[in-house]
Amino acid sequence: METKVRTQSDVIHIEQDLFNLTNLLYSDGNSLKSGDMIVVGLAEAFPGYIVGIGETARFCHITGFVQLNSSTVLIVDSCNHCVRLVDRNSRQTLGFSGECTWPGFDSTYCVIEDLKRKGQLIVTDTDNNALRGINSSTGTVNIITSASTVLVQPTGMVQEPTSGDFYITANFLVLRFSCAIRFITSIVGSNTAGYLDGLFDETLFGQMYSLKFLSPK
């Protein structure tokens, strides 16, 4: 009998479900859910790695996902160090990029579609302190940027639609990566954790995991 324990069950990423527009699609620890229905994985199960269908599949902390279309989702299986594909019609999981259970994508956290380069995905490779690109057709990987003194433990990421620049949460900072000059600058926060409101260079944050652009009213 399988022993079940609720572990790493956090809603980290949530968005409208393209497969069923009346629902929200969200990560719940080791599971991906749509409304109150399980798509794949089981939040109450121990973290693991099993290629399977629906509830038989096992993941180790789903920290992000991207819907390529209404029937295809790419999931960041963070502690298994890989990105995995889910077919919404069959609920089958498949490998996509990275060798699952072997560090390389060393604790990948977030994946988004590149708005300026069709067919490219961008991931935050957290423990490797890097942004990496993935070709969505071939699964091949390339380095976008790494080895920056401020790009430490990147987690959340969003892309500015006009410039294509990336805004990244990294430890206690929000950073901006300029695609034009390929340079990272600090926007807000400090290298020191804390809680303080103020101007950009005065504000202190604790650990941050995600960010989003809000449309001006």
Backbone torsions as a table, in degrees:
resi	resn	phi	psi	omega
1	MET	NA	136.6	-178.5
2	GLU	-80.1	127.8	174.8
3	THR	-83.0	129.0	-176.3
4	LYS	-112.9	139.8	177.4
5	VAL	-144.5	139.3	179.5
6	ARG	-79.9	114.8	-174.1
7	THR	-138.9	137.2	179.5
8	GLN	52.7	39.0	-176.6
9	SER	-94.7	88.6	-178.3
10	ASP	-130.1	137.0	172.4
11	VAL	-82.5	101.5	-175.4
12	ILE	-98.9	-36.2	-178.3
13	HIS	-132.4	137.2	-178.5
14	ILE	-148.4	138.5	177.1
15	GLU	-160.5	171.1	179.1
16	GLN	-63.3	137.8	-178.5
17	ASP	-82.3	115.2	-179.7
18	LEU	-71.5	-20.4	177.6
19	PHE	-76.8	-33.2	177.9
20	ASN	-143.2	96.9	-169.9
21	LEU	-65.5	-12.4	178.0
22	THR	-83.2	-9.9	-177.3
23	ASN	-110.2	163.4	167.6
24	LEU	-101.6	138.9	176.1
25	LEU	-101.5	131.3	-175.9
26	TYR	-151.7	156.1	174.9
27	SER	-88.6	140.6	176.9
28	ASP	-133.8	80.1	179.8
29	GLY	65.8	-101.2	-177.6
30	ASN	-104.2	21.4	-175.9
31	SER	-141.0	152.9	170.3
32	LEU	-111.9	129.4	-174.6
33	LYS	-128.2	152.7	173.2
34	SER	-124.7	113.0	-171.8
35	GLY	60.4	-126.1	177.4
36	ASP	-101.9	14.5	-179.1
37	MET	-105.5	141.1	176.0
38	ILE	-81.0	130.2	172.0
39	VAL	-87.2	-57.6	175.5
40	VAL	-146.9	156.7	176.1
41	GLY	82.7	179.8	179.8
42	LEU	-148.6	113.3	-174.8
43	ALA	-62.5	-32.5	-175.6
44	GLU	-81.6	-9.1	-177.8
45	ALA	-83.3	159.1	173.1
46	PHE	-61.8	145.7	174.7
47	PRO	-57.7	143.6	179.9
48	GLY	-169.8	-168.0	177.4
49	TYR	-139.0	109.2	174.7
50	ILE	-138.7	128.3	172.3
51	VAL	-83.8	117.8	-176.1
52	GLY	-159.5	-168.0	-179.3
53	ILE	-112.7	130.9	175.1
54	GLY	57.9	-127.9	-176.4
55	GLU	-69.2	-13.5	179.8
56	THR	-78.0	-20.3	178.0
57	ALA	-70.9	150.3	178.0
58	ARG	-128.4	141.3	-178.7
59	PHE	-130.9	167.5	176.1
60	CYS	-128.4	83.8	176.1
61	HIS	72.4	92.2	176.3
62	ILE	-81.3	108.8	-175.6
63	THR	-101.1	-11.9	179.8
64	GLY	-169.3	165.0	175.3
65	PHE	-159.4	163.0	174.7
66	VAL	-139.1	135.7	178.1
67	GLN	-92.5	109.7	179.5
68	LEU	-71.6	-31.8	174.8
69	ASN	-162.6	-169.6	-175.0
70	SER	-69.1	-17.6	-175.8
71	SER	-118.1	0.0	-176.8
72	THR	-130.6	124.7	178.2
73	VAL	-124.0	134.9	171.1
74	LEU	-102.7	127.7	-175.6
75	ILE	-111.7	134.6	171.7
76	VAL	-84.6	107.3	177.6
77	ASP	-93.6	84.5	-161.9
78	SER	-58.1	-57.0	-175.1
79	CYS	-74.0	-13.3	173.6
80	ASN	-92.5	-0.2	171.1
81	HIS	63.7	39.9	-179.1
82	CYS	-156.2	168.9	173.4
83	VAL	-111.3	130.0	-175.3
84	ARG	-120.9	148.5	-177.7
85	LEU	-100.3	140.1	176.1
86	VAL	-123.6	126.2	173.6
87	ASP	-89.1	114.6	-175.8
88	ARG	-67.2	-28.8	-178.8
89	ASN	-70.5	-44.2	-178.3
90	SER	-97.1	-16.1	-174.3
91	ARG	63.2	26.0	178.9
92	GLN	-86.9	138.2	174.0
93	THR	-99.3	142.7	178.3
94	LEU	-138.1	156.5	173.8
95	GLY	-71.9	152.1	178.2
96	PHE	-132.8	-59.2	-178.3
97	SER	-147.3	139.9	-174.5
98	GLY	86.9	150.6	178.1
99	GLU	-94.7	105.1	-174.0
100	CYS	-56.7	139.7	-178.9
101	THR	77.2	-3.9	176.4
102	TRP	-114.9	119.5	179.7
103	PRO	-55.7	142.7	-179.0
104	GLY	179.3	-67.3	155.2
105	PHE	-73.6	88.9	-166.7
106	ASP	-83.7	83.7	-176.5
107	SER	72.2	65.5	173.8
108	THR	-67.5	144.1	-172.9
109	TYR	-118.9	-45.8	-171.2
110	CYS	-133.4	146.4	175.0
111	VAL	-135.0	134.9	176.3
112	ILE	-136.6	160.4	172.8
113	GLU	-83.6	136.9	177.7
114	ASP	-75.5	117.9	-176.2
115	LEU	-71.4	-20.1	-175.3
116	LYS	-102.5	-14.6	-176.7
117	ARG	-129.9	98.7	-175.0
118	LYS	-58.1	132.6	177.3
119	GLY	86.8	0.6	179.5
120	GLN	-106.9	137.2	173.2
121	LEU	-108.6	152.9	177.2
122	ILE	-122.4	132.6	176.5
123	VAL	-121.6	148.6	168.9
124	THR	-90.0	114.0	178.7
125	ASP	-92.6	89.0	-162.0
126	THR	-58.8	-57.1	-174.3
127	ASP	-77.2	-12.7	173.2
128	ASN	-93.9	2.4	177.0
129	ASN	52.6	52.1	-173.8
130	ALA	-147.5	156.7	163.3
131	LEU	-105.0	134.3	-178.0
132	ARG	-130.3	143.0	178.8
133	GLY	-98.3	145.6	176.7
134	ILE	-127.9	127.6	173.5
135	ASN	-75.1	118.2	-173.5
136	SER	-69.9	-16.2	178.7
137	SER	-86.9	-40.5	-174.3
138	THR	-106.2	-19.5	-176.6
139	GLY	79.1	3.5	179.4
140	THR	-72.6	150.0	-171.3
141	VAL	-119.3	141.8	173.9
142	ASN	-138.8	153.5	178.5
143	ILE	-78.7	130.3	172.7
144	ILE	-89.5	-51.9	175.6
145	THR	-160.4	148.4	177.7
146	SER	-160.2	-178.2	174.2
147	ALA	60.4	27.7	174.0
148	SER	-90.7	145.5	-179.2
149	THR	-70.5	-19.9	-179.2
150	VAL	-103.1	-17.7	179.7
151	LEU	-82.9	79.1	-176.6
152	VAL	-116.5	122.4	179.5
153	GLN	53.6	56.0	178.8
154	PRO	-65.3	140.5	-178.9
155	THR	-125.3	-83.4	-178.3
156	GLY	-79.6	160.5	-177.4
157	MET	-158.9	145.1	173.7
158	VAL	-144.8	152.1	-178.3
159	GLN	-111.6	134.9	176.9
160	GLU	-78.2	121.6	-170.1
161	PRO	-61.0	-37.5	-174.2
162	THR	-75.9	-54.3	-176.9
163	SER	-82.4	-25.8	-173.6
164	GLY	81.9	2.6	179.3
165	ASP	-68.6	152.5	-180.0
166	PHE	-105.3	135.3	171.1
167	TYR	-106.9	131.8	-167.8
168	ILE	-132.9	137.2	168.9
169	THR	-90.3	129.9	-179.1
170	ALA	-144.1	109.9	-173.8
171	ASN	55.2	-112.2	-173.6
172	PHE	-110.3	19.9	-175.2
173	LEU	-123.7	154.0	162.7
174	VAL	-108.6	124.0	-175.7
175	LEU	-112.2	158.4	173.6
176	ARG	-123.2	125.6	175.0
177	PHE	-104.0	113.6	178.7
178	SER	-81.3	118.6	178.9
179	CYS	-69.8	-29.9	-177.0
180	ALA	-66.8	-45.2	-177.0
181	ILE	-110.0	-0.3	178.0
182	ARG	52.0	56.0	-176.9
183	PHE	-138.5	143.4	-178.7
184	ILE	-105.6	132.2	175.1
185	THR	-127.4	152.5	176.6
186	SER	-84.3	131.3	-179.2
187	ILE	-99.2	-49.4	-177.2
188	VAL	-152.0	150.6	-180.0
189	GLY	102.1	-171.1	-174.9
190	SER	-146.5	166.3	173.6
191	ASN	-73.3	-7.7	-179.3
192	THR	-106.8	132.7	178.1
193	ALA	-72.4	147.9	177.4
194	GLY	174.4	-169.5	175.4
195	TYR	-139.7	109.5	-179.0
196	LEU	-156.4	126.2	173.4
197	ASP	-86.6	154.3	179.2
198	GLY	159.5	-159.1	175.6
199	LEU	-68.5	165.9	-174.6
200	PHE	-52.7	-44.2	-176.0
201	ASP	-84.2	-0.1	178.4
202	GLU	-105.7	-22.0	-172.1
203	THR	-69.4	142.1	176.0
204	LEU	-120.7	140.2	177.2
205	PHE	-127.3	161.8	165.2
206	GLY	-88.0	-160.9	179.3
207	GLN	-63.4	130.8	178.9
208	MET	-114.5	146.0	-175.3
209	TYR	-123.2	-17.0	-179.1
210	SER	-158.3	163.5	176.1
211	LEU	-155.2	162.2	-176.5
212	LYS	-152.2	144.7	173.9
213	PHE	-78.7	137.1	174.2
214	LEU	-107.2	133.5	178.2
215	SER	-69.7	133.4	178.7
216	PRO	-65.7	144.2	-179.9
217	LYS	-88.5	NA	NA
